[in-house]
Amino acid sequence: MVSADNIREHMEVKAADGSHVGTVDHLEGQSRIKLTKNDADDGKHHLIPLDWVDHVDSHVHLSKSASDVRQNWDTLN
């Protein structure tokens, strides 16, 4: 698993296929990334597990495709 220390607020989150899936709002505990709601199509926060992170550089890169991410992320109101 990737270290959460490298993930910062406002970093772009990209799926394995290169698609933009969101922007980091903040880390939710030590195991999930909360995405900003104003960057989401549905206007809601979404949570993705750190287990999905492949690597971090200037972006957070996930190991799943955008469609897999959107089907399996947790949504908050």
HUBELSUL-V233166 format. One record per pair of residues at least 6 apart in sequence whose C-alpha atoms are under 8 Angstrom apart, sorted by sequence separation. I is the first residue (numbers start at 0). J is the second residue. If there is no record, write none. Layout:
BEGIN
I:J ; I:J
END
This chain:
BEGIN
13:19 ; 14:20 ; 26:32 ; 27:33 ; 36:42 ; 37:43 ; 53:59 ; 54:60 ; 12:19 ; 13:20 ; 25:32 ; 26:33 ; 36:43 ; 52:59 ; 53:60 ; 54:61 ; 11:19 ; 12:20 ; 13:21 ; 24:32 ; 25:33 ; 35:43 ; 36:44 ; 52:60 ; 53:61 ; 11:20 ; 12:21 ; 23:32 ; 24:33 ; 25:34 ; 35:44 ; 36:45 ; 52:61 ; 53:62 ; 11:21 ; 12:22 ; 23:33 ; 24:34 ; 34:44 ; 35:45 ; 51:61 ; 52:62 ; 11:22 ; 12:23 ; 23:34 ; 24:35 ; 33:44 ; 34:45 ; 51:62 ; 10:22 ; 11:23 ; 22:34 ; 23:35 ; 33:45 ; 34:46 ; 51:63 ; 9:22 ; 10:23 ; 21:34 ; 22:35 ; 33:46 ; 34:47 ; 8:22 ; 9:23 ; 21:35 ; 32:46 ; 33:47 ; 8:23 ; 9:24 ; 31:46 ; 32:47 ; 7:23 ; 8:24 ; 22:38 ; 31:47 ; 32:48 ; 8:25 ; 21:38 ; 31:48 ; 32:49 ; 7:25 ; 21:39 ; 30:48 ; 31:49 ; 30:49 ; 30:50 ; 47:68 ; 3:26 ; 47:72 ; 3:29 ; 46:72 ; 47:73 ; 45:72 ; 46:73 ; 45:73 ; 46:74 ; 45:74 ; 46:75 ; 44:74 ; 45:75 ; 43:74 ; 44:75 ; 43:75 ; 44:76 ; 43:76 ; 13:58 ; 15:60 ; 20:65 ; 3:49 ; 11:57 ; 12:58 ; 13:59 ; 14:60 ; 15:61 ; 18:64 ; 19:65 ; 10:57 ; 11:58 ; 12:59 ; 13:60 ; 14:61 ; 15:62 ; 16:63 ; 18:65 ; 1:49 ; 10:58 ; 11:59 ; 12:60 ; 13:61 ; 14:62 ; 15:63 ; 16:64 ; 20:68 ; 0:49 ; 1:50 ; 6:55 ; 10:59 ; 12:61 ; 14:63 ; 15:64 ; 16:65 ; 20:69 ; 0:50 ; 5:55 ; 14:64 ; 15:65 ; 1:52 ; 14:65 ; 0:52 ; 1:53 ; 13:65 ; 0:53 ; 1:54 ; 6:59 ; 1:55 ; 14:68
END
